[in-house]
Amino acid sequence: MVISGLAPVSTIEKAIKEAKKTGIYAVIDMLNVDKPLAVLKALTVKPDVVELHRAIDYEGKAEHAWGDIPAMKKLSERLLVAVAGGIRVDTVKEASSQAPISLSWDAPLPRQKDVRSMTEQFIEEMKQPEIDQYRIMTDF
């Protein structure tokens, strides 16, 4: 279940509790949330996944909240962190080192003339030793 990080804290908490009751993952999408860490700290029950998501038209206006990832992970030992939006070939190593569990690349790709070449460069930059064997299936 994906919940907007812009929702009221009480709504987020109710959604997380319902997800846990039914045995599904609760994901908070932090699209357009200024202070994702503050939202997580305000919750009495933590989600399974937090997605630090930046809109395609937001690229270049501010840094990702990657610096907050260690503090987020301290809030819950099983918290998975994903980063999405604005991940480019030149930032993929930094992004994957901060959130190695899940990574999404969407912003620059549609603007490329040679999508295949750019995708191959992106994949090449992601090559690193596999450190996390925990997987979740998101396509049901």
N, C-alpha and C positions, 0 to 999 in steps of 0.2 A: 504494500500500500504506500503510495507516495503522497506526502503531505507538504503543503507549501509552508516554508519557514516564515512567511508573512502572516500566517494565521495566528489568532490569539493563542497564548500559551495553553489555556484550558482546552482549546480545540485540539491542539497538537497532542497534548497528553491523553485526551480521550481516544484519539485515533491510534496512538501507539498502544494503549491498553487493549483496544479492540483487535488490533493486528496480533498482538501477543496471545490473546485468547483463542484466536483462530489458527495460530501457528504459522502466520505469514510474516515476512519481514516488514518492518516499518522504516520507511526512507523519508528523510526530510530533505527536500530540494530547497537550497538556499539561494535560488535565483532572486536577485535584487534585494537580498538581505544585507544591510550595511555591516552588521556585527554578528556573524554566525556563532561565534563563541559565546556571546552574551545570551543568545537564544538557547543554546544547549545548556548553559549554566542555570538558566531559569527553570528548566524542566525537572520535575521530581522523578520522572521516568524517562530513560534515554532511548533513542531509536536504535535500530540495528545498523543503519547506514545514514551518513550525512553526505550529501552531495554539494560540494562547493561549486556552484554553477554560475557562470557569467554569461549574460546574453550576448548574442552575436554583434549587436550594435553597441555594446559596452566596451569592446576590445580597445585597449590602449588608453582608456580613461583612468584606470586604477589597477593596482596590483591585485593578484589573487590573494585570498586569505590563507595561503599555504603556510605562512609563518605561525598560524594558530593551530595547525594540525597536531603537534605534540601535546599542547594543552587540551585539545579536544579528546585525544586518545586517553589522557589521564582521567577524564570524567567517566569513562567506561572501558574496561579492558577488552571488551568484544566489539567495540565500535569500529565499523568499517568506514573508510573515508574515500570518496570519489571526487575527482576534479573534472570539470567539464566546461567547455567554452573557452575560446581564446588560446587553446594549446596549439603551438606552432612547432615546426621542426626545430627551431632554435630554443624552445622552452620545454620540449618534451622530456629531456633528461631531468631537469629540475622538477617538473610536475610528477614524474614517475618515482623520483626519489622521495618526494614528500608524501605521495599517496599511492604506494605501489599496489594496493589492492585492486583499484579500479581506475581506469583512465578513459576519458572520452575525448575525441577530437572532432570538432564540428565547425568552428567558426571560419578558419581560412580556406577549407577545402572547396566550398562552392565557388570561390573567386579565382581558382586556379585555371590556367589554360590547359595545363597538362596534369590532370588529376592523377593519372596512374604514376607518373614520375614523382609527384609530391607525396603520394601515399607510400611509395617504396622508400623514399627518403625518411619519412616519418617512422616507418617500421624499422628501418635500419638504426635510427637513433634510439629506439626503444630497447634494442638488444642489451640485455643485462642478465646477470645470473639470476635464476629463478630462486626466490627466497620464500615465497608464500604459497603453500599448497592448498589454501582454503579457497573454495570456489562457490559461488552461488549462481543458480540458473535464473535468468530473468526473462527468458522467452518461453512462455507456457502455451 
